[in-house]
Amino acid sequence: MAQAVRRNSSAHWKATDLSHHIHPFTDQHALPGQGVRVIVRAEGTYLFDSDDNKLLDAFAGLWCVNVGYGRKEIAQVAYDQMVQLPYYNTFFKTTTPPTAELGKVLADLAPKQLNHVFYGLSGSDANDTICRMVRHYWNVLGKKTKKTIISRQNGYHGSTMASASLGGMKAMHEVGDLPLPGFVHIMQPYWFGQGGDMPPDEFGLKAARALEEKILELGADNCAAFIGEPIQGAGGVIIPPASYWPEIQRICKKYDLLLIADEVICGFGRTGHWFASEYFKIEADFMTMAKGLTSGYLPLSGLMVSDRVFAVIGGDKAGELTHGYTYSGHPACCAVAIENIRIIRDEGLVEKVRDVTGPYLAKRLKELHDHPLVGETRNLGLIGAIELVKDKATRKTFEPLGDVGLICREHCFKSGLVMRATRDTMLISPPLTWTKANVDEFMTLTRKALDLTLADVRKKGLL
Ligand SMILES: *Cc1c(COP(=O)(O)O)cnc(C)c1O
């Protein structure tokens, strides 16, 4: 009887959802035919859906549940703060204790030049804020033509009008006539997909110099900033060659562009460093944080501003910063972030990813190179990718691109594993609490899904 009721509720949620809920990043017309999945609870690194399937979450929700699911300490902190003070705004010279405290925590953690924080609720709104602050900065300095922000094709910076304009995703630009004026894109440092016969470091320099070419084309007096994810996440976990970021840094200095590091995915231990900027030695003027900042337990974004930028936008010529969100510095969200960061630190998760699970994942992923579909595996810490290709030697992809990735993703689900697909690239970004045993379990499920995918690919005559 209990079982019958539960099955009943699964059907109920699915039908109710389809009647009213407009899903993000979903073909609304196709969805009723495909059906929705209802996730009802989670524990550690496992998800449970309304049909009683247990899934190993190799994607940490959406790159965000760094400390894993089911952390009662975090829930308790949110409860206590909501009882004490559920909400107050931070406009007009006001703050709350967790808002103030988190600023100190973040300034201590972030690269040394970043000591000022502006709060929002999402990576998208943080990047919108950056667009306004960049323009404000140059306006205050009297350099009013420095307006254009340069970013990369296939970069991802969010989904609002400005942040999707920063992003370089064609399919996103088609919804809403983007990019807005003042946003331009250069090539990405995607060696596996675009490097051809070039050695990776040579290709990294070429990709970085596309920035210099763009600046020279537009005129440095018209260029305000460059933004990039240290490792492109949604674009396919693209880890740039070592030559890339130092060259970008040099070019930004030479032509006086502000440098923005979007660490929404890379931050808070994902790469085995608190921020990937440390690993790549990026010295940013702005750094975007969200996702792992609260491990997704409550929404929060933080935007770190460098001393040099703050000296201007907080200087005597700047006037009022007429910008803010009702929930900027929300006390419950900030309290949750503080507790989340405490857990990451106390459990040594960053070091564990750097020294143990990251290297172990790299070693185990390499074993997949014997698989007929696998063209490359790559990872830095616990962010990684598996490239599925038609021809391993030439790195030739399947046509149309993306079908094989979707087939593989479906086989993952059926095998009890959540992995995401971008094009035919399978993406990995698990909770940082993963043990070597979790990596082993992941490898077993992945190998199974790849074999099933290979069988399908052969059946369809795609190989
Ligand atoms: C997810 C993401 C964003 C957008 O964050 P939202 O919270 O979804 O608005 C921005 N930048 C990067 C790199 C992201 O991965």
PDBQT file of the ligand as one rigid body, heavy atoms in Angstrom, charges set to zero:
ROOT
HETATM    1  C1  LIG A 501      26.929  28.597 -13.345  1.00  0.00    +0.000 C 
HETATM    2  C2  LIG A 501      27.860  29.663 -13.802  1.00  0.00    +0.000 A 
HETATM    3  C3  LIG A 501      27.493  31.006 -13.797  1.00  0.00    +0.000 A 
HETATM    4  C4  LIG A 501      26.093  31.447 -13.514  1.00  0.00    +0.000 C 
HETATM    5  O1  LIG A 501      25.707  31.185 -12.219  1.00  0.00    +0.000 OA
HETATM    6  P1  LIG A 501      24.122  31.161 -11.880  1.00  0.00    +0.000 P 
HETATM    7  O2  LIG A 501      24.130  31.013 -10.395  1.00  0.00    +0.000 OA
HETATM    8  O3  LIG A 501      23.545  29.995 -12.602  1.00  0.00    +0.000 OA
HETATM    9  O4  LIG A 501      23.559  32.436 -12.321  1.00  0.00    +0.000 OA
HETATM   10  C5  LIG A 501      28.439  31.954 -14.117  1.00  0.00    +0.000 A 
HETATM   11  N1  LIG A 501      29.684  31.587 -14.438  1.00  0.00    +0.000 NA
HETATM   12  C6  LIG A 501      30.074  30.306 -14.467  1.00  0.00    +0.000 A 
HETATM   13  C7  LIG A 501      31.477  29.972 -14.808  1.00  0.00    +0.000 C 
HETATM   14  C8  LIG A 501      29.166  29.296 -14.170  1.00  0.00    +0.000 A 
HETATM   15  O5  LIG A 501      29.526  28.029 -14.249  1.00  0.00    +0.000 OA
ENDROOT
TORSDOF 0
